[in-house]
Amino acid sequence: MPRLLIVHHTPSPAMQEIFESTLAGATNKDLDQVEVVRKAALEATASDVLAADAYLLGTPANIGYMSGALKHFFDTIYYPCLDSTTGRPYGLYVHGNQGLEGAVNSVQAITKALGWKPAAKTLKLTGPPTKPTREAAWNLGATLAASTY
């Protein structure tokens, strides 16, 4: 069964709402053949990454950078996964009030070095989640789950 790994840092109600929307999209009934594994960024391991076929990453923008938790995730999985996950699809959502581009660029630099390929446009979100925001997050989750086939 194909597997999608969702690695997220969810420190706020807004991030939780976005995460839940991506999860709903990834686990919708049309994609019931995909196993969706969700891990907090500080809990995800190289074994989780190696066992997955695609990745969905979620982070707040913290002073123009990804969260420390997501950076820690990358620090722990980088070398163990470097040669074994090349070409796998990934998606990204980032939420913050400012510094979104810096956060996006920092994640993209690492995923490019890992050889991961973007499967969807990065979702950049500001302010409280709205219905269109939740729909975009749902679509991102569904797209990433479908990319595991």
C-alpha positions in Angstrom: 0.0 0.0 0.0 1.4 3.4 -0.9 2.3 5.6 2.1 2.2 9.4 2.6 4.1 10.7 5.6 2.9 14.0 7.0 5.5 15.8 9.1 4.2 18.8 10.8 5.0 21.4 13.5 1.6 22.5 14.8 2.2 25.0 17.7 -0.9 27.2 17.2 -4.7 26.8 16.6 -4.2 28.1 13.1 -1.6 25.5 12.3 -3.8 22.8 13.8 -6.7 23.8 11.6 -4.5 23.8 8.5 -3.0 20.4 9.5 -6.5 19.0 10.0 -7.6 20.2 6.6 -4.6 18.6 4.9 -5.2 15.4 6.8 -8.8 15.4 5.7 -7.8 15.8 2.1 -5.2 13.0 2.3 -7.6 10.6 4.0 -10.7 11.3 1.9 -12.6 8.2 0.8 -11.4 8.5 -2.8 -7.8 7.8 -1.6 -8.5 4.9 0.7 -5.7 2.8 -0.8 -3.1 5.2 0.6 -1.8 4.8 4.2 -1.4 8.2 5.8 1.1 8.4 8.6 1.3 11.6 10.6 4.2 12.6 12.8 5.1 15.7 14.7 8.4 17.0 13.4 10.2 16.2 16.6 9.0 12.6 16.5 9.5 11.7 12.8 12.5 9.5 12.1 14.6 8.4 9.1 12.8 5.1 9.3 9.5 6.9 8.8 10.9 8.8 5.8 12.4 5.7 4.2 9.1 3.8 4.6 7.1 6.5 2.8 6.4 7.2 -0.9 5.7 10.9 -0.6 5.9 13.6 2.1 3.7 16.5 3.2 5.5 19.1 5.3 3.9 21.7 7.5 5.6 24.5 9.4 5.0 28.0 10.7 7.3 30.8 9.5 9.5 31.8 12.4 11.4 35.0 11.9 11.8 34.2 8.2 12.8 30.5 8.6 11.1 27.1 9.0 10.4 26.1 12.6 13.2 24.7 14.7 11.3 21.5 14.9 11.1 21.0 11.2 14.8 21.9 10.9 15.6 19.3 13.6 13.6 16.7 11.5 15.8 17.5 8.5 19.0 17.4 10.5 18.2 13.9 11.7 17.0 12.4 8.5 19.3 14.1 5.9 22.2 11.7 5.6 20.3 8.4 6.4 17.8 9.3 3.6 20.0 11.2 1.1 20.5 8.5 -1.4 17.4 6.4 -0.8 14.6 9.0 -1.3 15.7 10.8 -4.4 12.9 11.7 -6.7 10.1 11.2 -4.2 7.3 13.8 -4.3 6.6 16.3 -1.5 4.4 19.2 -0.7 4.7 22.1 1.8 2.4 24.4 3.7 3.7 27.4 5.6 1.7 29.7 7.9 2.8 33.0 9.4 2.5 36.7 9.5 5.8 37.6 7.9 8.9 35.8 6.6 7.0 33.2 4.6 9.4 33.4 1.6 12.4 32.7 3.9 10.7 29.7 5.5 9.7 28.4 2.1 13.2 28.9 0.6 14.8 27.2 3.6 12.6 24.1 3.1 13.1 24.1 -0.6 16.8 24.2 -0.3 16.9 21.1 1.8 14.3 19.2 -0.2 16.2 20.0 -3.4 19.5 18.7 -1.8 17.6 15.5 -0.9 16.4 15.2 -4.5 12.7 15.4 -3.6 10.4 16.8 -6.3 7.5 19.2 -5.6 4.2 17.6 -6.4 2.1 20.7 -5.8 2.5 24.4 -5.4 3.6 25.5 -1.9 0.7 26.7 0.2 1.6 30.0 1.8 -0.9 31.2 4.4 -1.3 34.3 6.5 -3.9 35.2 9.0 -6.6 33.0 10.5 -7.7 30.1 8.3 -10.7 30.8 6.1 -12.9 28.5 4.1 -10.7 29.0 0.9 -7.6 28.4 3.1 -9.1 25.2 4.4 -10.1 24.1 0.9 -6.6 24.8 -0.4 -5.1 22.8 2.4 -7.6 19.9 1.8 -6.6 19.9 -1.9 -2.9 19.9 -1.0 -3.4 16.8 1.2 -5.4 15.0 -1.5 -2.8 15.9 -4.1 0.1 14.5 -2.0 -1.8 11.3 -1.2 -2.6 10.8 -4.9 1.1 11.4 -5.7 2.0 8.1 -3.9 0.5 6.0 -6.7 
